[in-house]
Amino acid sequence: MPGMGGNEMTGTGTVKDNDLEWTVTVNGQNGPMTMTFKAKVDGDKMSGTRQTGDRPASDWTAVRKPK
């Protein structure tokens, strides 16, 4: 599927109860870059970490948009 900047992107993932984990690889002009996301769903919120290559992990949070 097309990813960032129109580059090809592939991924796989798992869901177990409220825990999610997925890995995405983007083929960019500097070669493939792999990102691994881990998250926990809590009601209308989801938060976790993103690991990109050998860089330090970063935290992220998402909130469902109200209807």
C-alpha positions in Angstrom: 0.0 0.0 0.0 1.2 3.6 -0.5 2.8 5.1 2.6 4.4 8.4 3.5 5.4 10.4 0.4 3.8 7.7 -1.8 6.5 5.2 -1.0 5.5 1.5 -0.7 4.6 0.4 2.8 4.0 -3.1 4.2 2.9 -4.2 7.7 1.7 -6.9 10.0 0.1 -6.8 13.5 -1.6 -8.5 16.3 -4.5 -7.7 18.7 -5.0 -9.5 22.0 -7.7 -8.2 24.3 -6.8 -4.4 24.7 -3.2 -4.8 23.6 -2.1 -4.1 20.0 1.3 -4.5 18.3 2.1 -3.8 14.7 5.2 -3.3 12.5 5.3 -1.2 9.4 8.2 -1.1 6.9 8.4 1.9 4.5 10.7 1.7 1.5 12.1 5.2 1.2 14.9 6.8 -0.8 17.4 5.8 1.9 16.2 2.2 2.0 13.7 0.4 4.2 12.7 1.9 7.5 10.9 -0.3 10.1 8.7 1.1 12.8 7.2 -1.0 15.6 4.2 0.2 17.5 2.9 -1.2 20.8 -0.4 0.1 22.3 -3.0 -0.4 24.9 -6.7 0.6 24.3 -8.5 2.2 27.3 -12.0 3.2 26.4 -11.8 6.0 23.8 -8.0 6.4 24.2 -5.1 4.4 22.9 -1.5 5.0 24.0 1.9 3.3 23.6 5.3 3.5 22.1 6.9 3.7 18.6 10.3 2.2 18.0 12.0 3.2 14.7 15.2 1.3 13.9 17.8 1.8 16.5 16.5 5.2 17.7 15.1 5.6 21.2 11.4 4.7 21.6 8.9 7.5 21.7 5.5 7.7 23.4 2.3 8.5 21.7 -1.4 8.9 22.5 -4.6 8.9 20.4 -8.1 9.9 21.4 -11.2 9.0 19.5 -12.9 12.0 17.9 -16.3 12.7 19.5 -19.3 11.9 17.4 
